[in-house]
Amino acid sequence: LPGIKLDFDGLLMNKDNDQLAGTLSFQETGYKQFIIAVSYDLTYDGVSRRIGLNAQTVDDKEVTVDINSDWGPATINMDLTFDPEFLITTEDELDIGNLKDVSGKVLVQGVEVGVVEKSDLGFVLIKYIDGSQEAF
């Protein structure tokens, strides 16, 4: 039955009071459907920064991912499509389907600075308007 919800919180601190606080939340919203939220607050030399990731299944094949950071501030919005579907179940295991397509955009202070797509090698590729790129 859907309805599982897990929440984890943690805090790491060093002797200089620099710290990393994190939260992970997982909620099952239906059969093979979920919402995941991850957030981190980093404090270093008295300066705090926050980064968060939210992922949600749209249907059996598509997952939306939004990554937000207050550095910039910057946002990456992605739609990922999997083949044959995102979560594949067999008799004794759960697996993830093959990444079929990726689309999205990168925003800094609300201005689009890049696009997100699938590389020829199957990675998620960000192409920035200045000609640079990065993959993950």
C-alpha positions in Angstrom: 0.0 0.0 0.0 1.3 3.5 -0.7 1.9 5.8 2.1 5.4 5.0 3.4 7.1 8.1 4.6 10.7 8.4 5.9 12.4 11.5 7.3 16.1 11.7 8.4 17.8 14.7 9.9 21.5 15.1 10.8 24.1 17.7 11.9 27.9 17.6 11.7 29.9 20.3 13.4 33.6 20.9 13.8 35.5 22.7 16.6 35.3 26.1 14.7 31.4 25.8 14.6 31.4 25.2 10.9 28.5 22.8 10.3 26.6 20.8 7.8 22.9 20.1 8.5 20.9 17.8 6.3 17.4 16.5 5.7 16.3 13.6 3.6 12.6 12.9 3.1 11.0 10.1 1.1 7.3 9.6 0.6 5.6 6.9 -1.4 2.6 8.5 -3.2 1.4 5.4 -5.2 2.6 2.2 -6.7 6.2 3.0 -8.0 5.4 6.7 -7.4 7.3 8.9 -4.9 8.5 12.3 -3.8 12.1 12.8 -2.5 13.4 15.9 -0.9 17.1 16.4 0.1 18.4 19.7 1.6 21.7 20.7 3.1 22.6 23.8 5.0 26.4 24.5 5.1 27.9 27.1 7.4 31.5 27.9 6.9 33.3 30.9 8.4 30.0 32.3 9.6 28.5 32.2 6.0 25.5 29.9 5.5 24.6 28.3 2.2 21.7 26.1 1.3 21.2 23.5 -1.5 18.2 21.4 -2.1 17.0 18.6 -4.4 13.4 17.7 -5.1 12.5 14.7 -7.2 9.0 13.4 -8.1 7.7 10.7 -10.4 5.3 12.1 -13.0 4.3 8.7 -14.3 5.9 5.2 -14.8 8.6 6.6 -17.2 9.2 10.2 -16.2 10.8 11.9 -13.1 11.2 15.6 -12.6 14.2 16.9 -10.6 14.7 20.4 -9.3 18.0 21.4 -7.7 18.0 24.8 -6.0 21.0 26.6 -4.4 21.2 30.0 -2.8 24.7 30.4 -4.4 23.9 32.7 -7.2 21.0 31.8 -6.6 20.9 29.0 -9.1 18.3 26.4 -10.2 18.5 23.3 -12.4 15.1 22.0 -13.6 15.2 18.6 -15.4 12.7 16.1 -16.8 14.2 12.6 -17.1 12.6 9.8 -19.1 13.4 6.2 -18.6 13.0 3.0 -20.8 11.1 0.8 -20.3 10.1 2.7 -17.1 11.8 4.3 -14.1 11.4 1.5 -11.6 11.6 -2.1 -12.8 10.5 -4.9 -10.5 11.4 -8.6 -10.9 10.7 -11.5 -8.6 13.4 -10.6 -6.2 14.8 -7.1 -7.0 14.1 -3.5 -7.9 16.1 -1.9 -10.6 16.2 1.5 -12.5 15.4 1.6 -16.2 17.8 3.1 -18.8 17.9 6.9 -19.1 16.2 7.6 -22.5 16.0 11.4 -22.5 16.8 14.4 -20.4 15.6 18.0 -20.9 15.7 21.1 -18.8 17.3 24.4 -18.1 19.7 26.2 -15.7 18.8 29.5 -14.2 20.9 32.0 -12.3 19.0 34.7 -10.5 16.0 33.8 -12.7 17.9 34.2 -16.0 18.4 31.1 -18.2 22.1 30.4 -18.6 22.1 26.9 -19.9 20.2 23.9 -21.1 20.1 20.3 -19.8 20.2 17.4 -22.2 21.4 13.8 -22.6 24.9 13.4 -24.0 25.8 11.0 -26.7 27.4 8.8 -24.0 24.3 8.7 -21.9 25.2 11.3 -19.2 23.2 14.3 -18.1 24.9 17.2 -19.9 24.6 20.9 -19.1 25.5 23.3 -22.0 26.0 26.9 -20.8 25.4 29.9 -23.1 29.1 30.9 -22.8 30.0 27.6 -24.6 31.2 25.7 -21.5 29.6 22.5 -20.4 29.6 19.9 -17.6 28.3 16.3 -17.3 27.1 14.2 -14.4 
